[in-house]
Amino acid sequence: MSSKNGMVPLAVLLKRELTNEKIENPDILHGQANQSKKGEDFTLSKTECQRVPGDGSTTFSVFGLFDGHNGSAAAIYTKENLLNNVLSAIPSDLSRDEWLAALPRALVAGFIKTDKDFQDHAQTSGTTVTFMIIDGWVVTVASVGDSQCILESAEGAIYYLSADHRLDENEQEVQRVTASGGEVGKLNTGGGTEIGPLRCWPGGLCLSRSIGDMDVGEFIVPIPYVKQVKLSTAGGRLIISSDGVWDALSFEAALNCCRGLPAEAAAAQIVKEAVQVKGLRDDTTCIVIDMLPPEKLAPPLQAQKKPGKGVFKAMFKKRCSESSSSDRDFCEPDVVEEMFEDGSAVLAERLDMEYPLCNIFKLFKCAVCQLEMKPGEGISVHEGSSSQGRLRPWDGPFLCKSCQLKKEAMEGRRRHWDGNGSD
């Protein structure tokens, strides 16, 4: 068969099939380190979670970093409740592929429910969140704030798996916040003098997304950026760190300073390097996760890279083998394959994604808090959107009244949401 016909030769298909049959889950080694200034950074590591309770073949791992501000209450609450809220938004009896496809939407629902429930406690602290789920060779990361996550593949390419929601670094978020009724500017010390980073007013928060922060305004939203990727069986190294690390080290510097070290020692070295550069000005926390081929229980001893020679990949591409075989015209996935990416802050877009089984989500269940509703009680997530005229009254997904009010507040259509659904 010719590649000009857009068809893949049988030999290539058989090769892929045989390769897939031999794939085993990676060995996951992890470590973490912290130097504390305020005591507001918290982490989560769970390596024996199961999609189907009692079935060891459905095991997945969870890692999270929660960098609190204005107190630790939001970080602690999120650490204790986010995972359960995400899992409760995934229907039962799904295949593994369906479960992975449902994760991005479930993460959005779980983040919003956690934020909404925490605000019921009327506490004003907030937290960044970088939350990772690893199932087989698939890594799914959801993030709000500036605690960032990177991946270095076994071949040395660096991939960004999180977004930076600092207003100084994200012009799109500045536009969204101001369109929703917030004001963005630097701290005014009087006489027209402005200092420091861009902040959102009222409140003065320099982030556009977080969990908590009910005193700042609902335009600071908990809707996460989500990226899902699949690694090759060569594996890679993942690093999640709070801004105490990234304010001091570049991504490449963090990777270079710990190259060849096991995960625990690598995390400690990254934190040590960051503190040496800028001193201990903030809580400085790092989690390192190595995904390795089975029985290869040590990270690869890659050669030290020269400064500025790292390969950064913000986009995920496919490339063809350089071999001279007859299969060379057919592109195999690169070392890292992108499966999903979305950073929109529009809830209707994030909850209305299509899955292989788009009808598996219950029609009469709130898409955010999972509250059972009677027929006719739910409000379409598209209520008030520009696309509403093209939708039928029964087009879901649906929200309960309380979650609909939360949605309106996040979009700037209500002055404030107090946790009870009133202005």
C-alpha positions in Angstrom: 0.0 0.0 0.0 1.2 3.5 -0.7 1.4 6.2 1.9 -0.1 8.5 -0.8 -3.4 6.8 -0.2 -3.4 7.8 3.4 -3.4 4.2 4.5 -1.0 2.5 6.9 0.7 -0.7 5.8 -0.3 -3.9 7.5 3.3 -4.5 8.7 3.1 -1.2 10.6 -0.2 -2.0 12.1 1.0 -5.4 13.2 4.2 -3.9 14.7 2.1 -1.4 16.7 -0.3 -4.2 17.9 2.6 -6.4 19.0 4.2 -3.5 20.8 1.0 -2.6 22.6 0.6 -6.1 23.8 3.9 -6.1 25.5 3.5 -2.7 27.3 3.6 -3.0 31.1 2.8 -0.3 33.5 5.8 1.9 34.6 7.5 1.7 37.9 6.8 4.9 39.7 9.4 6.3 42.1 8.8 9.6 43.9 10.3 11.8 46.5 9.7 15.3 47.9 11.4 18.0 49.8 10.5 21.3 51.5 12.0 24.2 53.3 9.3 26.1 55.1 9.0 29.9 55.7 5.2 30.3 56.4 4.1 26.7 56.7 1.4 27.0 54.0 2.7 24.4 51.4 1.1 21.0 51.5 1.6 17.9 49.4 -0.3 14.7 48.6 1.1 11.4 47.4 -1.0 8.3 46.9 0.3 5.4 44.8 -2.2 2.6 45.5 -5.5 4.1 44.4 -7.9 1.8 42.4 -10.4 2.6 39.7 -12.2 -0.6 40.7 -12.0 -1.2 44.4 -10.2 -4.6 45.1 -8.9 -4.9 41.5 -5.1 -4.4 41.6 -5.0 -4.1 37.8 -6.8 -0.8 38.0 -4.2 1.0 40.2 -3.4 4.6 39.6 -1.3 7.2 41.4 -2.1 10.7 42.6 0.3 13.6 43.5 -0.6 17.1 44.5 1.0 20.4 45.6 -1.1 23.0 47.4 0.6 26.3 48.0 -1.6 28.3 50.4 -1.8 32.0 51.0 -3.5 34.2 53.6 -3.4 31.1 55.9 -3.3 27.3 55.4 -7.0 26.4 55.7 -7.7 26.3 51.9 -4.6 24.2 51.2 -5.4 21.7 53.9 -9.1 21.5 52.9 -8.2 21.0 49.2 -5.6 18.3 50.0 -8.2 16.4 52.1 -11.2 16.7 49.7 -10.2 17.3 46.1 -9.5 13.7 45.1 -12.8 12.4 46.4 -14.7 15.2 44.6 -12.9 14.4 41.3 -13.6 10.7 41.6 -17.3 11.2 42.5 -17.7 13.1 39.2 -16.7 10.0 37.2 -19.4 7.5 36.4 -18.9 4.0 37.6 -18.4 0.9 35.3 -16.3 2.6 32.8 -13.5 1.0 30.8 -10.0 2.3 31.4 -10.1 4.3 28.2 -13.5 5.8 29.0 -12.2 6.6 32.6 -9.2 8.5 31.2 -11.4 10.3 28.7 -13.7 11.4 31.5 -10.9 12.7 33.8 -10.6 16.2 32.3 -14.2 17.0 32.9 -14.2 15.4 36.3 -11.2 17.5 37.3 -13.1 20.6 36.4 -16.1 19.6 38.4 -14.0 18.5 41.3 -12.0 21.7 41.5 -15.2 23.8 41.4 -17.0 21.7 44.0 -14.0 21.9 46.3 -13.9 25.7 46.0 -17.6 26.0 46.5 -17.7 23.7 49.6 -14.7 25.5 51.1 -16.3 28.8 50.7 -19.3 27.5 52.7 -16.8 27.6 55.7 -16.5 31.4 55.3 -12.7 31.3 55.5 -10.8 33.7 53.4 -7.6 31.9 52.7 -6.8 30.5 49.2 -4.4 28.0 47.5 -2.8 27.2 44.3 -3.3 23.6 43.2 -1.2 21.3 40.9 -2.9 17.9 40.8 -1.6 14.9 38.9 -3.1 11.5 38.2 -0.9 8.8 36.6 -2.6 5.7 35.1 -0.3 3.5 33.2 1.8 5.7 30.9 -0.9 8.4 30.9 -0.4 11.5 33.0 -3.2 14.0 33.6 -2.4 17.3 35.3 -4.9 20.0 36.4 -3.6 23.3 37.8 -4.7 26.7 39.1 -2.2 29.3 40.2 1.6 29.3 39.8 2.8 26.0 41.2 4.0 24.5 37.9 4.7 21.1 36.6 7.2 20.0 33.9 8.1 16.7 32.3 11.5 15.7 30.9 11.2 12.7 28.5 13.8 10.0 28.4 15.2 11.7 25.3 15.7 15.0 27.0 12.8 17.1 25.7 11.1 19.3 28.3 7.3 19.7 28.2 5.0 22.1 30.1 2.1 20.3 31.8 0.6 23.3 33.7 -0.3 27.0 33.1 1.0 30.0 34.9 -2.0 32.0 36.2 0.0 35.0 37.5 -1.5 38.1 36.1 2.0 39.4 35.1 2.5 36.3 32.9 -0.9 35.8 31.3 -2.5 38.6 29.3 -5.6 36.5 28.4 -6.3 36.1 32.1 -6.0 39.9 32.7 -8.6 40.4 29.9 -10.9 37.8 31.4 -10.7 39.2 34.9 -11.4 42.8 33.8 -14.3 41.6 31.6 -15.8 39.9 34.6 -15.7 43.1 36.7 -12.3 42.9 38.4 -9.7 45.6 38.3 -6.1 44.8 37.5 -3.1 46.9 38.5 0.0 47.2 40.6 0.0 48.4 44.2 -0.3 52.2 44.3 1.8 53.7 47.1 0.5 57.2 46.5 1.6 60.0 44.3 1.1 57.8 41.2 3.9 55.4 42.2 3.1 51.7 41.5 5.2 48.8 42.7 5.3 45.0 42.5 3.4 42.6 40.3 0.0 43.0 38.7 -2.7 42.3 41.2 -6.5 41.8 41.1 -8.6 44.3 43.1 -10.3 44.1 45.5 -8.0 41.8 47.5 -4.7 42.4 45.8 -4.2 38.7 44.7 -1.6 38.4 41.9 -3.2 35.2 40.6 -6.2 34.9 38.4 -7.2 31.3 39.4 -7.1 29.6 42.8 -9.3 27.6 45.2 -10.7 29.7 48.0 -10.1 33.5 48.2 -13.8 34.3 48.7 -12.8 37.8 49.8 -11.2 38.7 46.5 -14.0 38.2 44.0 -15.6 35.4 42.0 -13.6 36.4 38.9 -10.7 34.6 40.6 -12.0 31.2 39.4 -11.1 27.6 40.4 -11.5 26.2 36.8 -8.2 24.4 36.1 -6.0 24.2 33.1 -5.9 20.5 32.2 -3.3 18.6 30.1 -3.3 14.9 29.5 -0.3 13.2 27.8 1.0 9.7 27.2 4.6 8.8 27.6 6.5 6.3 25.6 7.7 3.2 27.6 11.1 4.9 27.9 9.5 6.9 30.7 10.5 10.3 32.0 10.9 12.6 35.0 8.1 14.8 36.3 8.7 17.8 38.6 6.0 19.7 40.5 7.2 22.7 42.5 5.8 25.8 44.2 6.8 29.3 43.1 9.5 29.2 45.8 11.4 27.0 43.3 10.4 28.6 40.0 11.1 32.2 41.2 14.7 31.1 41.6 15.3 28.4 39.0 14.5 28.0 35.3 12.9 24.7 34.2 16.2 23.5 32.7 18.3 24.6 35.7 16.0 22.5 38.0 16.4 19.4 35.8 20.1 19.8 35.3 20.9 20.2 39.0 19.3 16.9 39.9 20.2 14.8 36.8 21.1 11.2 37.6 19.8 11.5 41.2 17.0 9.3 42.6 13.7 11.0 43.1 14.0 11.8 46.8 17.6 13.2 46.5 16.5 15.1 43.3 13.7 16.9 45.1 16.1 17.8 47.9 18.7 19.1 45.5 16.2 21.3 43.6 15.0 22.9 46.9 18.6 23.4 48.0 19.5 25.1 44.7 16.5 27.3 44.8 17.2 28.5 48.4 20.8 29.1 47.6 19.9 31.4 44.7 17.3 33.6 46.5 17.3 32.6 50.1 14.3 31.3 52.0 11.8 34.0 51.1 8.8 31.7 50.7 7.8 28.1 51.3 9.9 26.1 48.8 8.5 22.7 47.9 9.3 20.1 45.2 7.9 16.7 44.3 9.9 14.5 41.8 8.2 11.5 40.1 10.2 9.1 37.9 8.2 6.9 35.5 10.5 4.1 34.6 10.3 0.9 32.5 9.5 -2.0 34.8 12.5 -3.2 36.8 14.6 -0.2 35.8 14.7 1.3 39.2 17.1 4.1 38.7 16.9 7.3 36.6 18.9 7.4 33.4 22.4 8.9 33.8 22.0 11.4 31.0 25.0 13.5 30.0 25.0 17.0 31.6 23.6 19.5 29.2 25.3 22.7 28.4 23.3 25.9 29.4 20.9 26.9 26.8 21.0 23.7 24.9 17.8 22.1 26.3 14.9 21.2 24.0 11.6 22.9 25.1 8.4 21.6 23.6 5.3 23.6 24.4 3.6 21.9 21.4 3.3 18.2 21.0 4.1 16.8 17.6 4.5 13.6 15.7 7.7 12.8 13.9 8.8 10.0 11.5 11.5 7.5 12.1 14.8 8.4 10.5 15.4 4.7 9.5 15.5 3.7 5.9 12.9 1.0 6.2 9.8 1.0 4.1 7.8 2.2 7.1 9.7 5.5 7.3 6.8 7.6 5.9 4.5 6.7 8.7 4.8 8.8 11.8 4.8 7.1 15.2 4.0 9.1 18.3 6.8 11.2 19.6 8.2 10.3 23.0 5.3 12.2 24.5 1.8 12.2 22.8 -0.7 14.9 23.7 -4.2 13.4 24.4 -6.0 16.5 25.8 -5.5 20.1 26.6 -7.9 22.9 27.6 -7.4 26.0 29.7 -10.7 27.8 29.0 -12.4 29.5 32.0 -15.8 29.2 30.4 -17.6 26.5 32.3 -20.1 25.6 29.5 -17.1 24.7 27.3 -15.4 22.7 29.9 -18.4 20.6 30.9 -19.7 20.0 27.4 -16.9 17.9 26.1 -17.6 14.9 23.9 -16.4 11.5 25.1 -16.6 8.1 23.5 -19.8 7.5 25.4 -21.2 11.0 25.7 -24.4 9.8 27.4 -22.7 8.2 30.3 -23.1 11.3 32.5 -26.5 11.2 34.2 -29.0 13.6 32.8 -30.6 14.4 36.2 -27.4 14.9 38.2 -25.6 18.3 38.7 -22.5 18.2 36.6 -20.5 19.9 39.4 -21.7 18.8 42.8 -23.3 15.5 41.7 -26.6 16.4 43.4 -29.5 14.2 42.3 -32.2 16.4 40.7 -35.8 15.7 39.6 -36.7 16.1 35.9 -37.0 19.8 35.1 -35.1 21.0 38.1 -31.7 21.2 36.4 -30.5 24.4 34.6 -28.6 23.9 31.4 -24.9 24.8 31.7 -25.5 26.8 28.5 -28.0 29.1 30.2 -27.1 32.7 29.3 -24.4 31.7 26.8 -24.2 33.0 23.2 -24.9 29.5 21.9 -28.1 29.1 23.9 -30.3 29.9 20.9 -29.0 26.8 19.0 -29.7 24.5 21.9 -32.8 22.7 23.0 -34.2 23.2 26.5 -33.2 19.6 27.4 -29.7 19.9 26.2 -27.3 19.3 29.1 -25.2 18.9 31.0 -27.2 20.5 33.9 -26.4 22.3 37.1 -28.4 22.6 40.3 -29.5 26.1 41.4 -26.6 26.6 43.7 -24.0 25.6 41.2 -25.7 27.8 38.5 -25.5 30.8 40.8 -21.8 30.0 41.3 -21.3 29.8 37.5 -23.0 33.2 37.1 -20.8 34.8 39.8 -17.6 33.4 38.1 -18.8 35.0 34.8 -19.4 38.4 36.4 -23.2 38.1 36.1 -23.7 38.3 39.9 -22.0 40.7 42.3 -21.0 37.9 44.8 -21.7 34.3 45.6 -21.7 33.8 49.4 -21.8 30.0 49.4 -25.5 29.9 50.0 -26.5 31.1 46.6 -27.5 34.7 47.6 -26.0 38.1 46.7 
